[in-house]
Amino acid sequence: MKAVVLVAMYEKDQVLPLPNIYGKNLTIKFGGIDGCDCDKIMKYIEEKKIDATPLITHRMKFKDIMEAYEIFENRRDGVIKIAINMKE
């Protein structure tokens, strides 16, 4: 079984494209979390147990984080997710 984990907060209601989902043999589960498992998820990504590469459309340095927020907020440049390099 493969899983997709989406860590996000939304200001508006989200709409699922149900006609596009039907017939794909998917199981979809939703639930709120308090973020206590985020460290485990990040470890799985680091250990390459989860491949988040297709979701990351932008990579930016921490010093450019305000620009990253602006890009994401305004949905510029086909952004899906931005990875921030904390070491640079």
Secondary structure in CASP SS format (residue, H / E / C, confidence):
PFRMAT SS
TARGET T0000
AUTHOR 0000-0000-0000
METHOD secondary structure of the structure
MODEL  1
M C 1.00
K C 1.00
A C 1.00
V C 1.00
V C 1.00
L C 1.00
V C 1.00
A C 1.00
M C 1.00
Y C 1.00
E C 1.00
K C 1.00
D C 1.00
Q C 1.00
V C 1.00
L C 1.00
P C 1.00
L H 1.00
P H 1.00
N H 1.00
I H 1.00
Y C 1.00
G C 1.00
K C 1.00
N C 1.00
L C 1.00
T C 1.00
I C 1.00
K C 1.00
F C 1.00
G C 1.00
G C 1.00
I C 1.00
D C 1.00
G C 1.00
C C 1.00
D C 1.00
C H 1.00
D H 1.00
K H 1.00
I H 1.00
M H 1.00
K H 1.00
Y H 1.00
I H 1.00
E H 1.00
E C 1.00
K C 1.00
K C 1.00
I C 1.00
D C 1.00
A C 1.00
T H 1.00
P H 1.00
L H 1.00
I E 1.00
T E 1.00
H E 1.00
R E 1.00
M E 1.00
K E 1.00
F H 1.00
K H 1.00
D H 1.00
I H 1.00
M H 1.00
E H 1.00
A H 1.00
Y H 1.00
E H 1.00
I H 1.00
F H 1.00
E H 1.00
N C 1.00
R C 1.00
R H 1.00
D H 1.00
G H 1.00
V C 1.00
I C 1.00
K E 1.00
I E 1.00
A E 1.00
I E 1.00
N E 1.00
M C 1.00
K C 1.00
E C 1.00
END
